[in-house]
Amino acid sequence: MNLSQEEWVTRLELDNNAVILDVRTEDEWQEGIIESAINIDIYKGQGFIYEVEALDKNKNYYVYCKAGGRSQQACTIMNQLGFENTYNLVGGMMNWQGKVAIP
């Protein structure tokens, strides 16, 4: 599900079953992350699928990348793998107005 930043943040703040997933590259990750995010680079291809498969499918995933394209793709892949609740941050880090943490 594609969400604006306001919708994404509002849902996240109310969700005690949330996982924030950053699907950018390691270099992008080092530039700054949304606090508490975990990183699984979607460019790893099959490696991305292996790592995602190991995640708890009962959690709600708030997914982001740099602009929103890769994270939307990641949500689609995750839905195909049986994840019911994936939320894509439209605009990604390029439009992020919230706090940024250094990993």
C-alpha positions in Angstrom: 0.0 0.0 0.0 1.4 3.4 -1.0 1.2 6.0 1.7 2.1 9.7 1.9 4.7 10.6 4.5 1.9 11.8 6.9 -0.1 8.6 6.5 3.1 6.5 6.8 4.2 8.2 10.0 0.8 8.3 11.6 0.3 4.5 11.0 3.8 3.8 12.2 3.4 5.7 15.5 0.2 3.8 16.3 1.6 0.4 15.3 3.3 -1.7 18.1 3.9 -4.5 15.6 5.9 -2.4 13.1 9.3 -3.0 11.4 10.9 -0.2 9.4 12.7 -1.7 6.3 15.2 0.3 4.3 15.8 -1.4 0.9 18.6 0.9 -0.3 22.2 0.1 -0.9 24.8 0.0 1.8 26.2 3.4 0.6 22.8 5.0 0.7 22.2 3.5 4.1 25.4 5.1 5.5 24.1 8.5 4.4 21.3 8.3 7.0 18.3 6.3 7.9 14.9 6.5 9.4 15.4 5.6 13.1 15.1 1.9 14.0 15.2 0.8 10.3 16.7 -2.5 9.3 18.5 -2.7 5.9 18.0 -5.3 3.2 19.3 -4.1 -0.2 16.7 -4.9 -2.9 19.6 -4.9 -5.5 20.8 -8.2 -3.9 18.2 -10.0 -6.1 17.7 -13.5 -4.8 19.7 -12.5 -1.7 17.0 -10.0 -1.0 14.3 -12.7 -1.2 16.3 -15.0 1.1 16.7 -12.3 3.7 13.1 -11.2 3.5 11.8 -14.8 3.8 13.5 -15.0 7.2 11.4 -12.1 8.5 8.3 -12.5 10.6 5.3 -12.4 8.2 3.0 -11.4 11.1 4.6 -8.0 11.5 3.7 -4.8 9.6 6.5 -3.5 7.3 7.1 0.1 6.7 9.3 0.1 3.6 11.3 3.0 2.1 14.1 3.7 -0.4 15.5 6.9 -1.9 12.5 7.9 -4.0 9.8 5.3 -3.5 10.3 3.1 -6.6 12.4 0.3 -5.1 10.4 0.2 -1.9 7.2 -0.2 -4.0 8.8 -3.1 -5.8 9.9 -4.6 -2.4 6.3 -4.3 -1.1 5.1 -6.2 -4.2 7.7 -8.9 -3.8 6.9 -9.2 0.0 3.1 -9.4 -0.7 3.9 -12.3 -3.2 5.9 -14.0 -0.5 2.9 -13.9 1.9 3.5 -10.6 3.8 0.0 -9.1 4.3 0.9 -5.6 5.6 3.5 -3.7 3.7 3.4 0.1 3.5 5.5 2.0 0.9 6.7 5.5 1.7 5.9 7.5 -1.4 8.8 9.9 -2.2 11.2 8.0 0.0 14.2 9.6 1.7 14.3 12.4 -1.0 11.0 13.8 0.5 11.5 12.7 4.1 10.8 15.5 6.5 11.4 13.5 9.7 14.4 12.8 11.8 17.4 11.1 10.2 19.7 8.8 12.2 23.3 7.8 11.2 23.6 4.0 11.4 
